[in-house]
């Protein structure tokens, strides 16, 4: 027995409950400046409320690869939280918006919940969806998706991103949310 309550693990206003969580976030060139600063702050807030019975990882996708805090999930204790905060401070944006390598790394750790955040369409939306169909074939991992835009992002750019993220969340038991930079600067 002994199921008990699953601890909270929200991120950017998207609710989530999980013992293990991975934050897979865009760190491509389009995130430069305020958007990336805000993502770093929000990840710090999310990690700060995790408790030691939870584990996490932070993985950024950039340059077609994965830049990760760890190659596995880390217990949410003060030492690993400090390590995460330092990692966030040291990480910078780079080119390319292909999350596949980051998603593969996240799934290798078998998290219960993944947050996938981007500010635009992926280099190949269909390839990302197909990869997730394979990686999460058993649907054991929920994927919450966040479309993160500045308020002046053109509707044409937003639509493709929102459509693919909505589909990913729907197919993987997750929630989809649009967050504007202005939502976080109030």
Buried (B, 14 or more C-beta within 10 A) or exposed (E): EEEEEBBBBBBBEBEBBBBBBBBBBBBBBBBEEEBBBBBBEBBBEBBEEBEEEBBBBBBBBBBBBBBBBBEEBBBBBEEBBEBBBEBBEEBEBBEBBBBBBBBBBBBBBEBBBBBBBBBBBBBEBEEBBEBBEEBBEEEEBBBBBBBBBEEEBEEEBBEEBBBBBBBBBEBBBBBBBBBBBEBBEE
